[in-house]
Amino acid sequence: MVRVRLAPSPTGTLHIGTARTAVFNWLYARRHGGEFVLRIEDTDKERSKSEYTSNILDGLKWLGIDWDAEPVIQSERVEQHRQAIQQLLDAGLAYRCYASEEELNAMREAQMANKKAPRYDNRHRNLSPEQEADYQAEGRQATVRFRIDDSRNIQWNDLVRGAMSWSGADLGGDMVIARRAPADQIGDPLYNLVVVVDDAAMAITHVIRGEDHIANTAKQLLLYEALGLPLPEFAHTPLILNQEGRKLSKRDGVTSVSDFRGMGYTASALANYMTLLGWS
């Protein structure tokens, strides 16, 4: 059975781009007799607010979008996320990186001075136990990084864009999957890891989202594989752009569904406009 999701972050009101993604997911689920579910991605503790969650849910209801299960609250699943990270550590597919922010900034500045794209140089990928002990004795905290093979070619069939291919060398080096924490702990899990764990737990069959997530998809496919989780289908839709061809933002004017509603637009008119936007 088809099962799709919308996963908004409650760090602001319901954006028209998020609402458009919701319409696409909802229509796909209803067309195939499947389910449309919600996940509130509230792991940004400083910016997430309950009033934004309420605004998002109210905006979806106003647009006529219903969902088929109680929304999943991502922050309530942090232990499952940490268990997945521990699984990767135990399998040798992830490791602790003790590089300080100052060292990483110096690394990036040197790369930029040499006209190279900034990327992590995997400097702590193969630390010996003695080297790790030395860093810990200094009191250094560690992030957790997932190993990415630069020679790997990641491929998938995108339901919108067709055959896709991404080189592991273009993913920026080994990926941070947990924030800094004492070496005997796992810090706050990060986006690409938690999305994979949660989508698998929610039995999501199709991930329909904006094309700004294409690079994330390449990273997430590697995580699905490493964790032994079933792969969903992926579809990346074009973004809503401004007149300069950039992603639509508040600087371009009204972008909130609640603002459009306040201006007198009807729900059916806005939903229809979002659905047909970009069609030729």
C-alpha positions, 0 to 999 in steps of 0.5 A: 500500500502507498504511504506518503508523508509530509514532514514540516519543521515548526520553525515558522508558519505554513509556507506555500512551498510546504503546502504545495508538497502537502497537496502533491503527497495527499493527491498521490495517496488518494489516487492510489488508495493509500495513506497520507501521514504527518511527521512534525520535525521539531528537533531544532529545539531553539526555533521550534514552537507549538504555535507554529505546529498549530498554524501548520495543522490549521493551514492543512485543514483549511486547504482540505487536506486530511491525514490518516494517523496521529502526527508523529513527533520527531523529538519523541523518537530521539532514543530510536535515532541514537540506537541507529547511530550506535548500530552504525558505530558498532558495525564500523560504518560510523566513527567519532570525530574529535576535530574542533570547530576552529580546526574545521574552519581552518581546513575550510579556509585553506580549501577556499584559498586553494580554490577547492570546494569546502569538504571534510577531509576525513582526518579522524576516520582511522584514529587508533585507540591511542589517538582517541584516548589522547583526544579524550584526555584533552577533554575534547567532545566528538561528533559522529560521522558516517563513512562515505566512499568517495568512489561510490556511485549512488543511483536511483530512479526518480519518479519525476526526474528519471534516472539519477546518479550522484558521486560519493566524492561530491557529498562533502566527505564523511557526514556528521550524523550526531552533534558534539557530545562527550566521547562516551555519549551520542549527541543530538542526531541530525537530519539525514539520519533521523529522516531515514530512521523515521521514514522506515519506522513509519513504513513510508513507500514514497518520498515526494519532496522538493528538488532541493533535497536531491543531494540529501537523497544520495546521502540517505540512500547510503544510510538506508543501505547501511542500516539494512532498511527498505528503500522507498521510491523518491520523487523530487518536484520543482521549487516555487521560485522568485523572478530571479530564479531563486527559491521563494522566501519572505523577502519576495512578499507573502509566502505564508498560507495563513497570510493568503487566507487573510487576504481573502483567497479561498482554499480551493483557489490556492490549492488549485493554483499550487497544483497547476503552478509550473505546468505548461 
